[in-house]
Amino acid sequence: MQPKRYSDRVVAITGAASGLGAAMAERFASEGAKLALLDIDGERAEAAAAAFRAKGVDAFALQVDVADKSSVEAAAAMVKARHGCCHVLCANVGVQQFGAIDALTEQDWHWVMSVNFHGVINTVNAFLPLLRAGEGPRHIVLTASASFFQIGVRMAAYVASKFAVVGYGEVLRRELAPEGINVALLFPAGMATRHLESSIAARPAELGASRLDMADVQAMMADSGIDPADHVATAEYAVRNLLNELLAGHPYIITHGNYRYQVEAQHAEVLAAFDAMAGPPSLRPALEPAS
């Protein structure tokens, strides 16, 4: 028998009680990892941890609100007390609020950015000392979104938050590379999960109820060219290659979805803009000689 690739490695996952986070936990557990399952739904997270323990997996759960810095710091303190370090951190929490740009409220923007972007910062800041305390290959996985490439109307807050995550992750990778800590950006496309349901449930009451109008969803899908037949998959399918990609040190992980042509078209436009900026050699301004 081959040794399990994550035996005795500590993996902390936010949003671990369902959907993509739960599928991540299953993959790491299958390779011998010790799990810290963190989720705003504490009961569901504990049920998942109990199911793992029944199968002999070292797992514990904690209710965590990633938008609350002290909540994430408490989770990191518990991981430190139990294991002393962390080898893989999956910052995976995300909430969604559909709506036209002029229909999104200040509360909508605050909520989505506080969870999707500031929640990632809170999570990384709290766990980075534990990653630095670990030995061997260490990884941070930041869940971005296929919507970073496949942009559609009626989801400006969500898309903006994921653009922010990608920018943050790009800098984080460069800063941590000298320490042997890899940062991977995960780009999941549509999945058959509780994402919309859990988003509605997670919104703080003081920010008002989350709204879901299926007309917004349909407009987004039509504008971004999404075909559910090749864009929506199970969370388990989405993470099928996650561990292999991490061990290979790849910076970008595309889970599924048929939108490569859109990425190529966008980059072609960018390159065309560079070409237009350069202009014919005869029209380029002469550089001032150095004094």
N, C-alpha and C positions, 0 to 999 in steps of 0.2 A: 504493500500500500504506500502511495506517495504521501508525504507529510502535508498536512493542511497549511495553506499559505499564510493564514492569519492566526495560527495557533498562539495563544497568549498575547495577542495584540489587542489593545484597547481601542474601541471604536465608539465615538459619541455621535449621535444623530439627532438633529432637531426635526420636528415634524414627523416623528418616528411611529406614531400611533396608527397611521393609516396611509394609504396611497403610496407614493414614491418612497417616502421614508421607511415605511414598513417593508417594502420590497428590498430596499437597500439592506435593512437589518437582516432579512432572510439570507441574502447573498453572503454577507460577512459572517453570519452565524454558521453557514454551511462550510466555511473555511476555518472554523475554530476560534473566531473572535470573541472577545468579551465585550458585551454591549451595554451602553448607557443610552436608554431610550427616553428622549426628552420631547414633551409635547404639551401644548396648552390644555389638551384634554387628558387630565391626569388619570382618570378611570380607565380610559381606553388604552393608555400607555402601560398602565400596570397590568391590565389583562394580557397585553402582548408580552410583557416581560415574564409573567407567570407561565404563559404557554411555552416560551423559550426555556425557562428553568425546568419545566416538566420534561423537556427533551435533553436535559443535561447541559444547557448553555448557561454560562455565567452572564446573567442579565439583571439589570435593575431599571426602574422607571422613576421619573420625577416630573411633576407638573412644572412647566416652564413657559413663561411669556417672553419671547425674545425681544419684544419692544421694551421690556423692563430690564434695565441693565443689572439691577441687584438680583433679579430672578435668575439670569444666566450666570452671574458670578456665584450664586449659591449652588447651582448645578455643577459648575467647574470645581468648586470646593469639595463637593461630595465625590466626584470622580477622583480627585487628588487623594482624598481620605481612603478610598477603597483600593486604588490602583497605583497611585503615585505619579502617573503620567498618562498621556494619551498619544496614540499613534496615528489615528485617522479621525478627522473632524468633518462631518457632513453638515454644512449650514444649509438647511433644506426647506425652511419655512417660507411660505408665500401665500398671500391672500389676493383676491381679485375683486375689482369693482368695475363693472362695465358702465358705459355711459358716454354720450357725446361730450366733447371737451367743455362746451359751455353749460353742460348739465352737471358736471362734477363739482361738488362743493369743496370748500376749504377743508371740511372734516374728512371727505373722501381722500383728498391728497395727503393729508396728515396721516391718516390710518395706513394707507398703502405704503407710503414711504417709511413710516416708523417701523413697520413689520418687515417689509421686503428688503429695504436697504439698511436702515439703522439697526435692524435686528441682526443682519449679517455682521455688521461692525461690532455690535455687542458680543456676539457669539465668538468671533475670532479673537477679540481682545481678551475675553475671559479665559479662553482655552489655549491661547498661544504659549503661555508659560508651561503648560503641561505638555504641549508638543515639543517644546525645547528641552524638556526633561526626559523625553523618550530617546531611545536609541534605534539606529537602523532607519530604514525607509519610513518617512512620515508624509502624510498627505492631508491637504485641506481640499474638500470638494464644495464648491459654491454652486448651488442650483440657480442657473440663469433661466433661459426659456428660448424655445424656437422662435418666439415672437421678436427676439432681438434681430433675427434675419427676415422673418416672415411677418411684416408689420401689417396690422389691419386697423380699421377705424373702431371707435367706441371703446378703446381700452388704453387711453393715453397714460393714465396713472400707472397701470401695471407695466406697460412697455417702458416708460421712463424709469421706473424702479429697477427693471432688469438691465437697462443700459447702464445705470449707476453701478449695479453689482458687477457687470463685466469690466467697467473701467477700474473699479476698486480691485478686482481680482487680478487684472493685468499688472498693476503696480505691486500688489502683494506678492505675486509670483517672483518678480524681479528682486524684491527686497529679501525674500526668504530663501531664494535659490542658494546663496552662499552657505546657508545653514543646513542644506540637505533636505529642506521641506518643500515638497512639490505642491503647487496650487493648480487644481484642475477646474475648468469651467464646464459645467454640465448643461446641455441644451436639450431638455425634454420637449417633445411636441405634445399634442393632445393625448390625454390618457383617460381611460374609464376608471375614475377614482371619485372620492368624496370631496374633491377640491372646492367646488362651488358651495356645496353644503357646509363644509367645515369653515369656509371663509365667512359665510353668513353667520354661523354660530360664534365665531371668534371675535366679531366686531364689538368693541366696547359700547355699552348702552348709551353712554354720554355723548357718543358721536352720532347717534341716530341709527336707525335700522339700515342694513345693507339692502340694496335694491337689485333685483335681477329681472330684466325684461328680455325675453327670448328674442325680441326683434333686434336688440343690440347684438346678441350673439350671432344671429343670422347675418346681420350686416357685416360684422367683423369677418366671418368665414367667407362671405362672398367677395369682400374687398381684398382679402389676403390670399385668395385662391386655394383655400383649404378644402380638400376632399376628405370627408371622414373615413372613406374606405382605405386611404393610404396614409392618413395622418393621425388617427386615433388608435392607440394600442393599450394593452394592459401595462400596469406599472412593472410587473414581473418581466415582461418582454423588454421594456425600456432599459432595465438595469442588467440585461443578460451579459453584456460585455464590460460592465463597470470595473470589476476587479482586474481584468486583463489590461484595460486601458490605464488604470492607476499604476500597476506594476511596470508598465512600459514607460511611465512618466509623461504621457501625452497631455498637453495643455488644454486641449479641447475635446469634449466627448459629445458626439451627436448620437442621440439615442434611437431615433426613428423619424420618419416623415419624408415625403417626397418634395423637397423644396430646394435642392441643390441649384436648379436652374435660376431661381430667384437670387440666390447668393452670387452666382456668376454674373447675372445681369447687373446687380447693384455694383459689384466691383468693376465691371466694364465701364459703368458711368463714372466712377471715381477716376479710373485711369484715363478716360476721355477728358475729364476736367484737367488733369495734369498736362495732357497733350495740348489742350486749348490754352492753358496758362503759358506754356513755353513759347508757342508761336513760331513762325519761321525764323531762322537764325538772323535774317536781315532786319527783323523788327525787334529783336531783343535789346533792351537798354544796355549800354556799355557800363561796366562797373567802374566806379571811381577808383583810381589808383591809390594804394595804401600810402599814407603820409609817413 
